[in-house]
Amino acid sequence: MPKTEIPNWFDCVGSEDIPVFWARRNFPLVALAFEFGEIEENDEIKMNTFTSELFPGMASDKSSHFVGLHLFVEGQEISRKDYHYCIVGEHHVLMCDLRNLFNDEEWQDLDASLGDEWKKIQVQFESQLIINHWGVYV
């Protein structure tokens, strides 16, 4: 059975706005957890042909949804070569090590771009699912 709660060993757990943290010089090693609920009653699950071909079986599974994670530094989205989608069911927790979102070269570029000044870091998600809680482990 997949987890439905964020582990209690996470450093910070919240239910309000998505967490913001600060970094300089080296990007911190951070794991995030997002506890998802269900979609709104009136939301429709939109599956296009491309999605159905990439993930066969998803079109018939209305309880699984795509989640995209986006990293922002000082309000600017950090682009990456490959876009990562996760598939998450309703009432499940998605756990993610931020290093998995970037290849080694991109991670080194991210470190180099931080500099000596403190920068605001935020991870946002896109999904039809409602987020109930989030957690950060450093």
C-alpha positions as CSV (number, residue, x, y, z in Angstrom):
1,M,0.0,0.0,0.0
2,P,1.5,3.4,-1.0
3,K,2.1,5.9,1.8
4,T,-0.6,8.5,2.5
5,E,1.2,10.6,5.1
6,I,4.5,12.4,5.2
7,P,7.0,10.6,7.4
8,N,7.5,12.2,10.8
9,W,11.3,12.3,10.4
10,F,10.9,15.2,7.9
11,D,12.4,18.5,9.2
12,C,9.4,20.6,8.4
13,V,5.8,19.8,7.5
14,G,3.1,22.2,6.5
15,S,-0.2,22.6,4.9
16,E,-0.2,26.3,3.8
17,D,1.8,27.8,1.0
18,I,4.5,25.7,-0.8
19,P,7.8,25.9,1.2
20,V,10.4,28.6,0.5
21,F,14.0,28.1,1.5
22,W,17.2,30.1,1.0
23,A,20.6,29.0,-0.4
24,R,23.9,30.4,-1.5
25,R,27.1,29.0,-3.0
26,N,26.0,25.3,-3.1
27,F,22.5,24.2,-3.8
28,P,21.3,22.3,-0.7
29,L,20.5,18.6,-0.8
30,V,16.8,18.6,-0.2
31,A,14.1,16.0,-0.3
32,L,10.5,17.1,-0.6
33,A,7.2,15.3,0.0
34,F,3.8,16.3,-1.3
35,E,0.7,14.7,0.2
36,F,-2.1,14.8,-2.4
37,G,-5.8,14.6,-1.9
38,E,-8.3,14.3,-4.8
39,I,-9.3,16.5,-7.7
40,E,-12.2,18.8,-7.6
41,E,-15.6,17.2,-8.4
42,N,-16.0,19.4,-11.5
43,D,-12.5,18.9,-12.8
44,E,-12.2,16.7,-15.9
45,I,-9.2,14.4,-16.5
46,K,-7.9,15.4,-19.9
47,M,-5.8,12.8,-21.6
48,N,-4.5,13.6,-25.1
49,T,-3.3,11.0,-27.6
50,F,0.4,11.7,-26.9
51,T,-0.1,11.1,-23.1
52,S,-2.1,7.9,-23.8
53,E,0.6,6.5,-26.0
54,L,3.4,7.4,-23.5
55,F,1.6,5.8,-20.6
56,P,-0.7,3.1,-21.7
57,G,-3.3,2.2,-19.1
58,M,-3.4,5.8,-17.7
59,A,-6.4,6.7,-19.8
60,S,-8.5,4.1,-18.0
61,D,-7.1,4.8,-14.5
62,K,-9.0,7.9,-13.4
63,S,-7.4,7.9,-9.9
64,S,-3.8,8.5,-11.2
65,H,-2.7,11.9,-12.3
66,F,0.4,13.6,-13.7
67,V,2.4,15.9,-11.5
68,G,5.1,18.2,-12.8
69,L,7.7,19.8,-10.5
70,H,9.3,23.2,-11.2
71,L,12.2,24.8,-9.5
72,F,12.4,28.6,-9.1
73,V,15.3,30.7,-7.9
74,E,14.5,34.3,-7.1
75,G,11.2,33.9,-8.9
76,Q,12.8,32.6,-12.2
77,E,12.1,29.1,-13.3
78,I,15.2,27.0,-13.8
79,S,14.9,25.3,-17.1
80,R,16.2,21.8,-17.6
81,K,16.8,19.7,-20.7
82,D,14.3,16.9,-19.8
83,Y,10.9,17.5,-18.2
84,H,10.1,15.1,-15.5
85,Y,6.5,13.9,-14.9
86,C,5.5,11.8,-11.9
87,I,2.3,9.8,-11.8
88,V,0.5,10.0,-8.5
89,G,-2.7,8.5,-7.2
90,E,-5.3,10.3,-5.2
91,H,-4.5,10.2,-1.4
92,H,-0.8,9.4,-2.0
93,V,2.5,11.0,-1.1
94,L,5.1,11.9,-3.7
95,M,8.6,12.0,-2.3
96,C,11.3,13.6,-4.4
97,D,15.1,14.3,-4.1
98,L,15.6,17.5,-5.9
99,R,18.9,16.1,-7.4
100,N,16.7,13.7,-9.5
101,L,15.2,16.6,-11.4
102,F,18.5,17.6,-13.0
103,N,21.4,15.9,-14.7
104,D,24.9,16.2,-13.3
105,E,25.9,19.1,-15.6
106,E,22.7,21.0,-14.8
107,W,23.3,20.5,-11.0
108,Q,26.8,21.9,-11.3
109,D,25.4,24.9,-13.3
110,L,22.8,25.4,-10.5
111,D,25.5,25.5,-7.9
112,A,27.6,28.0,-9.9
113,S,24.6,30.3,-10.5
114,L,23.8,30.7,-6.8
115,G,26.9,32.9,-5.9
116,D,27.6,34.4,-2.5
117,E,24.3,36.2,-2.0
118,W,21.3,34.3,-0.4
119,K,18.7,33.4,-3.0
120,K,15.1,32.4,-2.5
121,I,14.4,28.9,-3.7
122,Q,10.9,27.4,-4.2
123,V,9.6,24.2,-5.8
124,Q,6.1,24.4,-7.3
125,F,4.0,21.6,-8.7
126,E,1.4,21.4,-11.4
127,S,-1.4,18.9,-11.2
128,Q,-5.1,18.6,-11.0
129,L,-4.7,17.1,-7.5
130,I,-5.2,19.1,-4.4
131,I,-2.1,19.3,-2.1
132,N,-3.0,18.6,1.5
133,H,0.4,18.8,3.1
134,W,4.1,19.2,2.1
135,G,7.3,18.3,3.9
136,V,11.0,19.2,3.6
137,Y,13.9,17.0,4.7
138,V,17.4,18.6,4.6
